Amino acid sequence: MCLLDMLNKDVLLDIKTVTINGSIGWYTIEDDQYCIGISIHKRHITAWKRLRSESTDVVINTGMNHAQI
């Protein structure tokens, strides 16, 4: 499956002890770097904001290297 086929697909993000649902909205590829934009579903926005406010890290989950579709 290529990235173009994954646009608008639902994904689950496991961050720390929280699972957040979202969907892949966009992506860009520059050299060997992939940037993927994920829109958080409305019912998970509060949990996402809480994670962001509690974290002082620039990257919330440095070990995240995959998403479940």
C-alpha positions as CSV (number, residue, x, y, z in Angstrom):
1,M,0.0,0.0,0.0
2,C,1.4,3.4,-0.9
3,L,1.0,6.6,1.0
4,L,-1.4,8.0,-1.6
5,D,-3.7,5.1,-0.9
6,M,-3.6,5.8,2.8
7,L,-5.0,9.4,2.7
8,N,-8.2,9.7,4.7
9,K,-7.6,6.3,6.3
10,D,-8.2,5.9,10.0
11,V,-5.2,5.4,12.3
12,L,-4.7,4.6,15.9
13,L,-1.9,6.4,17.8
14,D,-0.6,4.8,21.0
15,I,1.2,7.6,22.8
16,K,2.4,6.9,26.3
17,T,-0.6,5.3,27.9
18,V,-3.3,6.9,25.7
19,T,-4.7,5.6,22.4
20,I,-6.0,8.4,20.0
21,N,-7.9,7.9,16.8
22,G,-7.2,10.1,13.8
23,S,-6.9,10.0,10.0
24,I,-4.1,10.6,7.6
25,G,-4.7,14.0,6.0
26,W,-1.6,14.8,4.1
27,Y,2.1,13.8,3.5
28,T,5.3,15.2,2.0
29,I,8.5,13.4,1.1
30,E,11.8,15.2,1.0
31,D,14.9,13.0,0.4
32,D,14.7,10.3,3.1
33,Q,12.2,12.1,5.4
34,Y,8.5,11.5,5.4
35,C,6.2,14.0,7.1
36,I,2.7,12.7,7.7
37,G,-0.2,14.9,8.9
38,I,-2.8,13.2,11.1
39,S,-6.1,14.8,12.0
40,I,-7.3,13.9,15.5
41,H,-10.9,12.8,15.7
42,K,-13.1,15.2,17.7
43,R,-13.7,12.8,20.5
44,H,-10.0,12.5,21.2
45,I,-9.0,16.2,21.0
46,T,-9.3,16.6,24.8
47,A,-6.9,13.7,25.3
48,W,-4.5,15.1,22.7
49,K,-4.5,18.6,24.3
50,R,-3.8,17.0,27.7
51,L,-0.9,15.0,26.3
52,R,0.6,18.2,24.7
53,S,0.1,20.3,27.8
54,E,1.7,17.6,30.1
55,S,4.7,17.1,27.8
56,T,7.8,19.3,27.7
57,D,9.3,17.2,24.9
58,V,9.5,18.5,21.4
59,V,8.6,15.0,20.2
60,I,5.9,13.3,22.3
61,N,6.8,9.7,21.5
62,T,10.3,9.3,20.0
63,G,9.8,5.6,19.7
64,M,6.8,5.8,17.4
65,N,7.7,4.5,14.0
66,H,4.5,3.0,12.7
67,A,0.8,3.6,12.8
68,Q,-2.0,1.0,12.7
69,I,-4.5,1.3,9.9
